[in-house]
Amino acid sequence: MNPFKPKIRRYESLPSTNNEVARLAALGADEGLAVIAEEQTAGRGRLQRTWISPKGAGLYFSILLRPQILVDRWPLITFIAALSVSDALLEACGLHTDIKWPNDLLAGERKICGILAEVIETSTGRGIVLGIGINLTGEAFPPELMSAATSVADSTGRPADREAVLSALVNALSRWYVLLHESDGPEKVLADWISRSSYASGKLVNVLNGDDMVSGITRGLEADGALRLETETGLISLRAGDVVSVRSSGG
Ligand code: BTN
């Protein structure tokens, strides 16, 4: 692959950094174009949810990628994003995190970061807008998020240094992205993700996909990042959904 050199554009306010990167990609932006905003007025999460993004309370970051790997491995982009955030929070804030499939970062079992990867078609080919939202302070969490979410400041007891997190994130993302393009890169990414996730194996979970709820014990990942689940009726592989509740399992 070509040298990967992210270039950051900064904004005070945007509806959504993902939308801005998609707009610039449509105008022919190169891979590595990244956007960060102080606030988002229409931040988006997975499954059509809203990502509440008050001024200064989070790192709202998106980057344009044009991966040169097999399309069936593109889901691993969200896995390198999770690994990069995990590296960045450890390096910049001394914070250890867990990864919940498919790509939530947790601190003390509460969500501290969400990842939204969207495939786009442009005149120069297909690409991915990778969006990352990291909660830096919890001041603006609405009451319904209080028990499920946390922030860097709440988890470490210290104010978060946004620039330090951003710089560690961009460096980590560059490293993981280059690694993903190596011949054994996908296997290494999956192995590292599994080693950092308490959800990868042996956890009794309920997974919600649309209106369907499926229960089972996690049994690792497929090569494309699908979650293997041992259910009452056999082993299945889930490619979408949300782990909504967990219990530790004996098996
Ligand atoms: C999720 O967990 O549902 C994913 C949340 C992703 C939020 C980030 S913040 C930066 C980027 N811009 C958006 O509108 N969304 C992503």
Boltz pocket constraint, residues with backbone or C-beta under 6 A from the ligand:
constraints:
  - pocket:
      binder: B
      contacts: [[A, 15], [A, 16], [A, 17], [A, 18], [A, 19], [A, 40], [A, 42], [A, 43], [A, 44], [A, 45], [A, 46], [A, 47], [A, 49], [A, 51], [A, 59], [A, 60], [A, 61], [A, 62], [A, 103], [A, 104], [A, 113], [A, 114], [A, 115], [A, 116], [A, 131], [A, 132], [A, 133], [A, 134]]
      max_distance: 6.0
